[in-house]
Amino acid sequence: MNAISVPAPRMVDAPVTMPDAIEADFWNARYWEAVLDHDARMDGIFYYAVLSSGVYCRPSCPSRRPKRENVLFFRERQAAQRAGFRACLRCKPDVDRARDAQAELVERVCRHIEAHLDQPVTLGGLGREVGLSPFHLQRTFKATLGITPRGYADALRLESFQRGVRAGHSVTHSMYDAGYGSSSRLYERAASQLGMTPSRYRKQGAGEHIRYALADSPLGRMLVAATDRGVCAIRFGDSDRELESNLREEFSRGEVERSDSDLAAWVQSILSRIRGAKTEELPLDIRATAFQRLVWEHLRTIPRGAPQSYGEVAKSIGRPKASRAVARACASNPVAIAIPCHRVIRENGEPGGYRWGAERKQKLLELEATGRR
């Protein structure tokens, strides 16, 4: 692969792609968190490069943190070098150095999984490879990366599949290149990880039929949208025009139509939930990264009237240093109320931010605290 020259220092307005750079949302969020924390445990597991300076570093580099929009991630230093980045003079990522045993173990497991994506991941097999019991291996790996070895392999396969279809390859070609042994293995993960079938993912969602309804709620005007598989959006706003415009913009390649009668039962269920009634969980059709899914599933277990802080959520999902990442996952929640991200507040007890406005969040918390209907 030919080297790519790094552009002159600049601000980038959109995600930058180049060969070998990691694009998956889950890894970008996890690795950025490690950069912010100067996490030495992640040294060797990945490297980050800074577009504005043209250098690449270890996660533990003591240099001033770069702006997020200028950062790319690579799993190997050779990949960063191929992309035209030079080694940082402070952390010297091109020089091997002693690291703690846990970090070296996790790196060995990562590299082994990456080299054998076409093979099943078993704790017994990995344990024999690195000389550890399956229990200790699983616990150590998850404590560092926040995901199990099998989850790591699944995320890598999905990332490879997405990269292939974005490059214009067929679903079948991308599937086998990614290490999926059969189409059933890919399709059984498609609904939860892609939010749509692989073929529709390749078409960027074109052909989706989105129905939506509008209604008054205690929080102002509410829009509920759904596919045939479940609710894909719950939003609040001050005007129907704004809500409809934003929905059509997001699903610009799909067929979007208003259908209040078709969604009446789901709308009433959401309104009942806002007012305090217990209702059945709604079927959802939403896309999520592995980390978002981890956070969102926990949010659905938080009891009404018992909010948790971002730090408490981070600890509950086994990622005690991931408070900022938890906040980002809450902000990206597309189905308010169904996934109750309003129940996550600041450490000092203040409500904090909310995608649909701080006043709406405060009102929801008050309704849940007092039990008003």
N, C-alpha and C positions, 0 to 999 in steps of 0.2 A: 504494500500500500504506500503510495507516495505521501510524503510529509505535506501537511497543510500549513501555510504560513498564517500566523496569528495576526489579526487586524490591529491597526493602531489603537491606542487606548480610546474607548468610547463607551457610551451607555447603550445597552441593548434593550429594545422595546418589546421583543418577543423572544420566546425560547429559542436558543441556538442549538442546532444539531450539527454533529460532525461524526465521522467514523469512530466507533468504540465508546462514545460518550453514553452514559446511562440516562435514559429518558423516563423510566417508570416513576410515577408519582410517589409510590411507597418508598423506594430507595432514595429519591431526592429529598423527601421529608426526613427520613431517618438519618441520612448522611449529613444533611445540613444541621440537624440538631447536634450531631457529634462535632461538627466544626465549631458551632457556637460554644460548646462545652470544652473544647480542646481535649476531646476524649482519646487518651492514649491507647485505650483498649481496641480502638478501631484502626490503629496504625497497621498498615499492611493489608487490611481488608479492603480499603479503597483509598483513592487519592483525589484531591480536588485541585482544579486548575482555575486560574483567575484571568478572564479575558482582558481586563484593563492593564494587567502587568505582564502577561505572557508567561507566568511561572506556574508550576504545580507544587503542591505541598502535601505533607502528612496531615491527618486530622488534628494532631496535637500541636501543630505549628504555633509558636507564640506570637507570630505576626498579628498586626491589627486585622480584625475580621473584615473581609471584603463585603461589598454589597451583594445580596443574594442574586440579583439579576445578572451579575458578572461571573457567576460560578458554574462550572461544569464538573461532573463526577466521572471517575474512571476506576475500574476494578483493579487494574494493574498499572504500574508506573510506565511500562513500555507503551501502553495505549496512549497515555498522556504525551509521551515523547513523540509518538508517531503523528499525533495531532499538532505538533509544532511547539509544544510548551517546554520550557527549560526548568531545571530543578531549582527550587528555592535555596538560597544560600544560608538561610537560618536553620531550617529543619533538615536540610540535606536528604530529601526523599530518595535520591539515587544511591545512597550509601546504606548498606545493610548494618543493622545495629541490634544489640540484645534487647529483647522485649520480655514481658512477663509470660509465664507458661500458658495462662488462659488465652491471651491474645494470639499466641502462636497456634494453639490448638484450634481456635475458631477459624483462623486463616487457613489452616490445613484442611479443615472440613469444607470450607467454602470452595477452595480450589478443587477439591476432589469432586464435589457435587457438580461444579461448573463443567468439569471434564467428562462427566458421565450422566448427562441429562437424559440420555436415551435408556437409562437403566432405573429400575425402581429404587427408591430411597428407603432403606431400613436402618433402624438404630443399631441392630446387631451387626450389619455389614460395616457401617461407619465406625462402630466401636472397635471392631477388629482392625480396621484400617489405621486408627490412631492409638490403639491400645488402651481404651477406656471402657468402662461399663456403659451400657445403653442409658441408664438413668443419669449418671454423671455427665455424659455427653449431652443429653437433651437439656438438662438444667443449665449447664455452662453456656451452651450455644444460645438458648433463648434469653438468658440473662444479658448477653452481649448485644444480640441483634433484635431482640423483641419478637422473634418468630422461631418456629421449630425448624429443624433441618428439612423435613418434608415440605413445610410451608415455603422455605427458601427455594427449594427446587421448583415448586409449583409457580412461584412468582417469577423465577428466571425463565421458565418455559413460556409463561404468558407474555413476558416482556419480549422474548424472541419472536413469538408469534405476531405480536402487534407490530414489531419492527418490520417483519417480513411483508405483512399486508400493506403497510404504509409505503413500502418500497415498490408496490405494484405486483408482488408475487401472488399466485393463487392461494386460496385457503388451504388446499391440500398440500401444496409445496411448502407453505409456511408452517403447516402443522407438523410435518415430518422433520423439517429442519429444526423445529423447536424441541424435538424430542418426544412428542406425543406418539404413543405407539398405535393409537387408533383414533378415529373420529369421535367415538363415544367418550373417550377420556377428555377430549377437548370440549365437547358439547355439554358434558355434565358439569363443567366449571363455568361455562359461558354465561349462564343467567346471573350468577352471583358476582363474577369478576369482570365481565364485559358489559353486563346490563342489556345485552342483546345477543342474537345468534352471531357466530363468527362471520357468516356471509354478509349480514347486515352491518356488522362492524366495519368490514372492508368498504362498504358503501357509505360510511359515516352516518349510519342511521337512516339513510334514504329509504322511503317506503313504510316507515312507521306511521301508524294511525293514532293520533293523539286527540282524545276528546277532553273538553274542559267545561267546568261550570263555575259560575260566580254567585256569591251569596254574601249577605250581611253577617257579621260576627261581632262578638264583644271586642274584637281587636281591629275593627274596620272592615273594609272589603276584603273578601277572601277568594282566592282562586284555587281550585282543585283540578289537577290534570291526571289522566291515566291512559295507559295502553291497554291492550287486551289482557296483559299479564298482571296489572296492578297499578297502584297510584305512583306516579313519577314526579309529581310536584305539588306542594302545598305552600302557597305564598300569601302574603298580606300586603296591602297597599292602600293608597288614598283614592285611587281612581281605577275604574275598569279598563280605561284606555291604556294606562301604564302597565297594568298586569297583563293584558292581552298582548301588548306590543313586545314585552320582554319574553313572554312565552314563545311567540312566533319567531322571535330572533334566535332563541336558543335551539328550537327545532325547525330551523329554516328549510331543511331538506325533507321534512316529514309532512304528512297531511294533518293539518290542525283544524279542528272544527269545534264549535260550541255545542254542547249537548247537556243542558241542565237536567233533563229528565233521566238520562242514562246514569248519571252520577249522583242522583238525589240521595240514595241510601248512604253512600260514602260521605257525602257532605254533611248529612245529619249526624253520622257517627262522629265526625271530627268536631262538630259544634257541641255535641253532648260531652265529648271529652274535655273541651275547653271549659265547659260549665261544671265539670266535676264528676260526671257519671262514668262508671266503669263500662268500657266497651271492648269488643273483641279486637285483636290486632288486625290492622288492615293489610291486605296483600300489597307488597311494594315491588316496583320495577325500577330500581335505581342502580347506577354504577358506583363502585367504590374501590378504592385501593385496599390492600390488606390492612393497613393501619387504620384507615377510616372505618372499615368494617368492624375492627376490634373495638374502636371507641364507640361507634354507634350502637353496637350490640350491648355494651355496658350501659349506655344512656337509657336504654329501654328497661333496665332493671332498677333504675333510681326511683324510689317511691315518691308519689305525689306529696308535696309539702315538706320534703326532706332534701333540699338541694345539696350538691357536693361542690367542692372547689376544683379548679383545674388540676391542682396538685393531687387531690384525693383520687380523682379519676385516673390520673397517670399512674399512681401507685396501685390502684385496683387492677389495672390491666398489665401490671408487671413492668412498667416503664417509668420509674419514679422521676427521671430527669426530663420527661417529655411533656411538661406542662404547656410549652408553647405549641408543640405539635398537636396536643389535644385541643387547644383553642382554635387552631386552624381547621381541624376536623369538624368542630362544632360550627364554625362559620361557613363551611362548605356543605352543610346538611341541606339537601333539597326538599325535604318533606317535614316541615315544621309540625309540631304537635305529635305526629306519628312517631318521630324520633325526637324526644323532648330535650333538645339541646339547651332550652331556656333554664333547665334545672342545674346548669353548671355555672357557678359564680366565682368571683374573685376570692382570694385568700382572706381579705379583710371583711368579707361579708357583703360587699357592694355587688350589684347585679353584673356589672361589666357589659361588654358589647353584645349586640344581637343583630343578626342579619336583617331583621325586619324592624329594627328601631328599639332603642333602649326603653322607651315608654311602654311599648308592647310587652317587652320582657318583664318589666316591673309589674305590669298589670297581671300577667300570667302568674307570677310568683305570689302576688297578693291574693289572687283567687284561690290558689292552691293552699296557701297558708291559712286562710280563714274558712275555707270550705264553702264559700258563697256559690250560689247557683246563678 
